[in-house]
Amino acid sequence: MKRYVIIGGGVSAMNCIEGIRSLDKDGFITMVTDEPVFNYGRPLISYYL
């Protein structure tokens, strides 16, 4: 079983995880981030604010 480490919790990280999952259904994925919220798009946050 392969192991993957993703640094960061943004949109790019989620796209990376989706790409890994599409190729490796059984691999172990660890995401390391210090973001206070999970998975948000910085360019689009202005619409929320």
VEXZA-96348 format. One record per residue (C-alpha): residue number from 1; x negated, y negated, z negated. Coordinates in steps of 0.5 Angstrom, whole numbers, plus 2048, in hexadecimal, padded with zeros to 3 digits. Each point is the difference from the previous one (the first is absolute). Layout:
{nr: NUM u: X v: Y w: Z}
...
This chain:
{nr: 1 u: 800 v: 800 w: 800}
{nr: 2 u: 7FD v: 7F9 w: 802}
{nr: 3 u: 800 v: 7FA w: 7FB}
{nr: 4 u: 801 v: 7F9 w: 802}
{nr: 5 u: 7FF v: 7FA w: 7FC}
{nr: 6 u: 804 v: 7F9 w: 803}
{nr: 7 u: 7FD v: 7FA w: 7FD}
{nr: 8 u: 806 v: 7FA w: 800}
{nr: 9 u: 807 v: 800 w: 7FF}
{nr: 10 u: 802 v: 7FC w: 806}
{nr: 11 u: 804 v: 802 w: 807}
{nr: 12 u: 7F9 v: 802 w: 803}
{nr: 13 u: 7FF v: 805 w: 7FA}
{nr: 14 u: 807 v: 803 w: 801}
{nr: 15 u: 7FF v: 800 w: 808}
{nr: 16 u: 7FA v: 804 w: 7FE}
{nr: 17 u: 804 v: 805 w: 7FC}
{nr: 18 u: 805 v: 801 w: 805}
{nr: 19 u: 7FB v: 802 w: 805}
{nr: 20 u: 7FC v: 804 w: 7FC}
{nr: 21 u: 807 v: 804 w: 7FE}
{nr: 22 u: 801 v: 801 w: 807}
{nr: 23 u: 7FA v: 804 w: 801}
{nr: 24 u: 7FF v: 803 w: 7FA}
{nr: 25 u: 806 v: 802 w: 7FC}
{nr: 26 u: 7FD v: 803 w: 7FA}
{nr: 27 u: 7FA v: 7FB w: 7FF}
{nr: 28 u: 7FF v: 7FD w: 7F9}
{nr: 29 u: 801 v: 7F8 w: 800}
{nr: 30 u: 7FE v: 7FC w: 7FB}
{nr: 31 u: 801 v: 7F8 w: 800}
{nr: 32 u: 7FC v: 7FB w: 7FC}
{nr: 33 u: 803 v: 7F9 w: 7FF}
{nr: 34 u: 800 v: 7FB w: 7FB}
{nr: 35 u: 806 v: 7FD w: 803}
{nr: 36 u: 806 v: 7FE w: 7FB}
{nr: 37 u: 805 v: 802 w: 805}
{nr: 38 u: 800 v: 806 w: 805}
{nr: 39 u: 800 v: 7FF w: 808}
{nr: 40 u: 802 v: 7F9 w: 802}
{nr: 41 u: 7FE v: 7FD w: 806}
{nr: 42 u: 7FC v: 7F9 w: 7FF}
{nr: 43 u: 802 v: 7FD w: 807}
{nr: 44 u: 807 v: 801 w: 7FE}
{nr: 45 u: 800 v: 7FE w: 7F9}
{nr: 46 u: 802 v: 7F9 w: 802}
{nr: 47 u: 807 v: 802 w: 802}
{nr: 48 u: 801 v: 803 w: 7F9}
{nr: 49 u: 7FE v: 7F9 w: 7FD}
